[in-house]
Amino acid sequence: MAMAPQLDPGRSIEAESAGLVFDLIDWQGSGEITQPALAQALLQSGLLMGADREDRARALAAQAAERASKIDKVVFLDALSMALDEGKQAVESRRAQDGSSSASALGRVNTASAPLPPTLGSALCGICDDVRKFYANEREDYRLAADAQALSENLRRREEMTRMSGIAMRQESEHQGVQEAQMMQAMEFNSAWSQNMTEFERQAREIEEGAIRRHQEEFDAFRMKMYGRGDMSYKYSRDLLSLKASVAAHAKMGDYNGASRIKKRADALEKFEKMKLENLHATSVATKELQLRQQQQMQLEALRRRIQRGREEHKEHWLMGAQRLMQSHRNMLSDLKSKQGLENMRAGVNVKLEMQSANAAQTQYKIKTNFSSTLPRVDTGKRMGVRPATSQRLGSTA
């Protein structure tokens, strides 16, 4: 088997691959191909869909020929790009129709059976396969057929690697997207709880300051009540009352000297008893003030303990919520990894199926036309390489 031309990683993948396929079609090396050959390539690329795909292939080839003096590699790539855009639009339209019909029938959009968008790599593989069949069956040039087969396999491997790489990049993007979303969710969660704690501390501070203010007002009212009674009423002892009566009796009898002596004793005793009573009253008031302060301090400490319990409950709820959120994030990442792992296990088969689905339009068309474009596998007496009369190509690469 002939070796396929080596792909240069420094060049554009699309331009390089299209150039190699172009060289296969331009087997004489003239640097250009005919308009029918371009139309045949567009038809076999699988980019054009529908019953009028042959007319669309001819029309695109005609447009490409009108824009340039000759159909070279650049024009060939531009025509494929136009067909690729048209194929993508057709797929999007098909998906929209399938989605609307599925939504009206089932109440939801079913995208599982929607067709995949075409790619230039799969289109080039389809062209290579057609060129290989042409060289092998019609021209019987097996060297060029081998080159086409080798290039097709090379392009198919590259397309599979590209799609696998795309799957890996998409999975990495999904993983990063989930992590960024989780980070944003965690930041919003912490911000909300931080605001909640700030509001709790503000309310706790207002409640504590209000309690201290009420205690001070209560204490001031108590002192005003204790010291705002005016002159004290003293309850003197019996001895002092007897001395005062004796003073009055001696003065009434005219014994002023005796009354003076007794009055001095009575005044001294009255002064002592007043001082004693005032000290007792001050001690009683101070004791009551101390009791009131202690009671207020106990109430304030009880209030602070309730506030601390509320603070600890808030922090515990915050921690429990953060733990549940972290567990939810871990479960989400674990589910994503499991899903991606299962996808990676099936990726190889899925990519091959996607590559095969790129030529589904041609297969359906062949089924509808009873495979009229396919050479018979049994000996019918026809010369090898000659197609049946019902099979016509849009163009010849000869």
Rosetta blueprint (number, residue, H / E / L):
1 M L
2 A L
3 M L
4 A L
5 P L
6 Q L
7 L L
8 D L
9 P L
10 G L
11 R L
12 S L
13 I H
14 E H
15 A H
16 E H
17 S H
18 A H
19 G H
20 L H
21 V H
22 F H
23 D H
24 L H
25 I H
26 D L
27 W L
28 Q L
29 G L
30 S L
31 G L
32 E L
33 I E
34 T L
35 Q H
36 P H
37 A H
38 L H
39 A H
40 Q H
41 A H
42 L H
43 L H
44 Q H
45 S L
46 G L
47 L L
48 L L
49 M L
50 G L
51 A L
52 D L
53 R H
54 E H
55 D H
56 R H
57 A H
58 R H
59 A H
60 L H
61 A H
62 A H
63 Q H
64 A H
65 A H
66 E H
67 R H
68 A L
69 S L
70 K L
71 I E
72 D L
73 K H
74 V H
75 V H
76 F H
77 L H
78 D H
79 A H
80 L H
81 S H
82 M H
83 A H
84 L H
85 D H
86 E H
87 G H
88 K H
89 Q H
90 A H
91 V H
92 E H
93 S H
94 R H
95 R H
96 A H
97 Q H
98 D H
99 G H
100 S H
101 S H
102 S H
103 A H
104 S H
105 A H
106 L H
107 G L
108 R L
109 V L
110 N L
111 T L
112 A L
113 S L
114 A L
115 P L
116 L L
117 P L
118 P L
119 T L
120 L H
121 G H
122 S H
123 A H
124 L H
125 C H
126 G H
127 I H
128 C H
129 D H
130 D H
131 V H
132 R H
133 K H
134 F H
135 Y H
136 A H
137 N H
138 E H
139 R H
140 E L
141 D L
142 Y H
143 R H
144 L H
145 A H
146 A H
147 D H
148 A H
149 Q H
150 A H
151 L H
152 S H
153 E H
154 N H
155 L H
156 R H
157 R H
158 R H
159 E H
160 E H
161 M H
162 T H
163 R H
164 M H
165 S H
166 G H
167 I H
168 A H
169 M H
170 R H
171 Q H
172 E H
173 S H
174 E H
175 H H
176 Q H
177 G H
178 V H
179 Q H
180 E H
181 A H
182 Q H
183 M H
184 M H
185 Q H
186 A H
187 M H
188 E H
189 F H
190 N H
191 S H
192 A H
193 W H
194 S H
195 Q H
196 N H
197 M H
198 T H
199 E H
200 F H
201 E H
202 R H
203 Q H
204 A H
205 R H
206 E H
207 I H
208 E H
209 E H
210 G H
211 A H
212 I H
213 R H
214 R H
215 H H
216 Q H
217 E H
218 E H
219 F H
220 D H
221 A H
222 F H
223 R H
224 M H
225 K H
226 M H
227 Y H
228 G L
229 R L
230 G L
231 D L
232 M L
233 S L
234 Y L
235 K L
236 Y L
237 S L
238 R H
239 D H
240 L H
241 L H
242 S H
243 L H
244 K H
245 A H
246 S H
247 V H
248 A H
249 A H
250 H H
251 A H
252 K H
253 M H
254 G L
255 D L
256 Y H
257 N H
258 G H
259 A H
260 S H
261 R H
262 I H
263 K H
264 K H
265 R H
266 A H
267 D H
268 A H
269 L H
270 E H
271 K H
272 F H
273 E H
274 K H
275 M H
276 K H
277 L H
278 E H
279 N H
280 L H
281 H H
282 A H
283 T H
284 S H
285 V H
286 A H
287 T H
288 K H
289 E H
290 L H
291 Q H
292 L H
293 R H
294 Q H
295 Q H
296 Q H
297 Q H
298 M H
299 Q H
300 L H
301 E H
302 A H
303 L H
304 R H
305 R H
306 R H
307 I H
308 Q H
309 R H
310 G H
311 R H
312 E H
313 E H
314 H H
315 K H
316 E H
317 H H
318 W H
319 L H
320 M H
321 G H
322 A H
323 Q H
324 R H
325 L H
326 M H
327 Q H
328 S H
329 H H
330 R H
331 N H
332 M H
333 L H
334 S H
335 D H
336 L H
337 K H
338 S H
339 K H
340 Q H
341 G H
342 L H
343 E H
344 N H
345 M H
346 R H
347 A H
348 G H
349 V H
350 N H
351 V H
352 K H
353 L H
354 E H
355 M H
356 Q H
357 S H
358 A L
359 N L
360 A H
361 A H
362 Q H
363 T H
364 Q H
365 Y H
366 K H
367 I H
368 K H
369 T L
370 N L
371 F L
372 S L
373 S L
374 T L
375 L L
376 P L
377 R L
378 V L
379 D L
380 T L
381 G L
382 K L
383 R L
384 M L
385 G L
386 V L
387 R L
388 P L
389 A L
390 T L
391 S L
392 Q L
393 R L
394 L L
395 G L
396 S L
397 T L
398 A L
